[in-house]
Amino acid sequence: MTSSVELIGSVGDLPRHEVERLMMSATGRSRTEVIVGVDLSDEQRARFAAAVRRRRTGEPLQYIEGSVPFGEVVLSVDPRVLVPRPETEQLFELAVALLADRSPELIVDLCTGSGALAIALARAFPRATVHATELSADAADVASVNAAANDAVVAVHVGDLFAPLPSEIRGAVDLLVANPPYVATSEFAGLPAEVREHEPAMALIAGDDGTEIIRRIGAEAPRWLRPGGIVICEIGETQAAAAAAAFGDGEAEVRDDLAGRPRFVVWRHTPAGRVDSRS
Ligand SMILES: C[S@@+](CC[C@H](N)C(=O)[O-])C[C@H]1O[C@@H](n2cnc3c(N)ncnc32)[C@H](O)[C@@H]1O
């Protein structure tokens, strides 16, 4: 029998913490167990060797592990979807903080990918109806599976931004969130190889300056939100001015991420002459 300690020590070309995670994933054991030492079956050794080979090609650790925690939920991830990022978890926390004193009835997540925001919000606001849209049918499948696995009721629609949403929710949405693609075409080549070569390009690229999808969301959001409703959209750190200007009548505000970079536009729908009794 080979011990986990021996095999972890034999992989010198990858960061130690990653090798430990690959061993945990291959064996289903805790970090403490694998660093103290567990005997490995032939199957576990083969799984570990395959995982190390994949990581050496630059494949994201989360695809190899097959899942990632996001807020209170755990999401399956694979190359059909972007790996949810910590900034997006911050968007979720911001949404919960901003909506804490009301009970949103209708939530929409555009560009849902793995379903991260929609599922976490459905769990945080169990009385809300949650719709999610996604252009990639493959990614939408991942979101649907993740919703079921997390006991979250999310209606996942395949299509372009707002197009697949049911028309009856127009003008009634309390909270609209989005982490859309926001990388400029010219910036794509400069992304780390791990991202560029393994994550879906359609999750990242959005036209010449990266704001194409954000601007489309800004233009159409007022038609879907109820008066007083809120949009929270993740943006690139150089896009604050363009993103804030993308929305119409209402109050736009830019919020920073934990590193102090302007990464979220919060927009409140306050159409002139409309009184909102719920906000
Ligand atoms: C940056 S990823 C975000 C995924 C997920 N919301 C997250 O935060 O991890 C953007 C997602 O938008 C999808 N997408 C791109 N263009 C879209 C469009 N026009 N309409 C709907 N979804 C789109 C991509 O397929 C991708 O899954």
PDBQT file of the ligand as one rigid body, heavy atoms in Angstrom, charges set to zero:
ROOT
HETATM    1  C1  LIG A 301     -19.147  35.696 -16.203  1.00  0.00    +0.000 C 
HETATM    2  S1  LIG A 301     -20.119  34.251 -16.466  1.00  0.00    +0.000 S 
HETATM    3  C2  LIG A 301     -21.033  34.271 -14.939  1.00  0.00    +0.000 C 
HETATM    4  C3  LIG A 301     -21.605  32.967 -14.520  1.00  0.00    +0.000 C 
HETATM    5  C4  LIG A 301     -22.237  32.983 -13.133  1.00  0.00    +0.000 C 
HETATM    6  N1  LIG A 301     -23.313  33.949 -13.044  1.00  0.00    +0.000 N 
HETATM    7  C5  LIG A 301     -21.202  33.282 -12.079  1.00  0.00    +0.000 C 
HETATM    8  O1  LIG A 301     -21.235  34.382 -11.531  1.00  0.00    +0.000 OA
HETATM    9  O2  LIG A 301     -20.365  32.434 -11.817  1.00  0.00    +0.000 OA
HETATM   10  C6  LIG A 301     -21.282  34.828 -17.661  1.00  0.00    +0.000 C 
HETATM   11  C7  LIG A 301     -22.313  33.831 -18.144  1.00  0.00    +0.000 C 
HETATM   12  O3  LIG A 301     -23.155  34.519 -19.061  1.00  0.00    +0.000 OA
HETATM   13  C8  LIG A 301     -23.494  33.669 -20.144  1.00  0.00    +0.000 C 
HETATM   14  N2  LIG A 301     -23.887  34.554 -21.257  1.00  0.00    +0.000 N 
HETATM   15  C9  LIG A 301     -23.088  35.161 -22.161  1.00  0.00    +0.000 A 
HETATM   16  N3  LIG A 301     -23.821  35.924 -22.988  1.00  0.00    +0.000 NA
HETATM   17  C10 LIG A 301     -25.109  35.823 -22.572  1.00  0.00    +0.000 A 
HETATM   18  C11 LIG A 301     -26.346  36.368 -23.026  1.00  0.00    +0.000 A 
HETATM   19  N4  LIG A 301     -26.382  37.222 -24.069  1.00  0.00    +0.000 N 
HETATM   20  N5  LIG A 301     -27.491  36.021 -22.394  1.00  0.00    +0.000 NA
HETATM   21  C12 LIG A 301     -27.461  35.164 -21.334  1.00  0.00    +0.000 A 
HETATM   22  N6  LIG A 301     -26.322  34.601 -20.866  1.00  0.00    +0.000 NA
HETATM   23  C13 LIG A 301     -25.165  34.924 -21.477  1.00  0.00    +0.000 A 
HETATM   24  C14 LIG A 301     -22.255  32.845 -20.346  1.00  0.00    +0.000 C 
HETATM   25  O4  LIG A 301     -22.535  31.655 -21.050  1.00  0.00    +0.000 OA
HETATM   26  C15 LIG A 301     -21.790  32.630 -18.905  1.00  0.00    +0.000 C 
HETATM   27  O5  LIG A 301     -22.362  31.458 -18.374  1.00  0.00    +0.000 OA
ENDROOT
TORSDOF 0
